[in-house]
């Protein structure tokens, strides 16, 4: 049962940007259609370019028409559009916050809102602390404020390394308490990722198998079919390790590997995820050379906005170890990249092979091990592969899949990740959001890899063909362990 959502004002800094257009405004519209938004709400975009309220409503409708999971209904849109407003201005200019404060007071009075506010920082990380500081100076946020509540949503990436992440977290903490701060990773809002905990802890068949006694290895793949596209300016400063591994892939790893929590409380679940991050075997120095592979797709250096001599990685593969009792000795293979064979995100848990006896006695054709696969996108669901006898008088064994599809079971129209996450912020549920120590633990793991790459500028980054599954070095990385990548 969904918690009641109190009346609220949502302020989107960067409200006329790409994230608001593609994700946030369509998600809010869908929440309105589903009856999940409070009856009284104001959504105020803040951006540099001047725009009227009506122009902003037209901008929002264009985003919903193109990116919403359901068509725009004229009558429903009219009711939603009345809650949309826009304030132009620069975030470095205190006058912007004076104008914003006056507009919020007017809108909240007209709409009978009590002053509960959520500030969404859909802006570059370099402006996070600046914006939070401006909010404090303009007295938008009061020390120890409880009622009306004030909350802040921070988009990734939070920093470029451990030191910069700590600076950002310190700056935010001077204005917002940890329980007011929601660090968002949209992967954690995906239905299939949330279902991992249900799959593990609501089914007695799986949890006893997920440990070093029965699991041979785990593969986590997040593949994108597109190239860098229009994001070259950002990507040249980030690369695949910062953009995907530090947050998305490590978060998927923690949900897959965490111990059973004693309750579903937000802090309990985040404590268990933190234990996994703390147990990661460090990768530094020569260990990076052995266990991490990077690549760059052919043609990346010719993309608009990319430095022709760029050494930014568009692909990363890692072999990761978790040094705790459950997982010691079980390798986790992570990979992500752009311009790969197809768009796919999947977690595959491969159980140990059968002993070479009985039905597995033929060494030239060994039986495939059982695999539990969780498909995050596309075709969300999961499958479990088993061996089965084929019909006929002779014993012929084939691998078959017991398959679950969200669309087949529950129909189309699965809520988008941002719908769930925005609703959770409104209700104050931090379960699916990253805590400060989690962000910094992830950077603590990733920063030595970045340092190793920085100190060894040569040889050139291996290239891979667009439409492939990455550089040959990635196949060698997993191949040296006697394993191979699964095709998601």
Protein Blocks (a to p, Z undefined) as FASTA:
>chain_A
ZZdddddddddehklmmklmmmmmmmmmmmmmnopacfbdcdddddfbdcdfklmmmmmm
mmmmmmmcbdcdfklmmmmmmmpccdeddfklmklmmmmmmmmmmmmmmnopahiacddd
fbcfklmmmmmmmmmmnomacghiabdcddddddddedjbfklmmmmmmmmmmmmcfklp
ccddfklmpmklmmmmmmmmmcfklmmmncfklmmbdcdddddfbdnkjmlmmmmmnomm
lmmmmmmmmmmmmmmmmccdfbfcfklmmmmmmmmmmmpccdehjllmmmpccdddehkl
mpghiafkbcbdfbdcdddddddfklgoiacdddddehifbdcddddddddddddehjlm
pmklccddddddddfbghiadddddddddedjbdcdddddddddfklmnoghiacfklmm
mmmmmnopaklpccfklmmmmmmmmmmmmmmmmmmmbccdddddehiabjfklmmmmmmn
opacddZZ
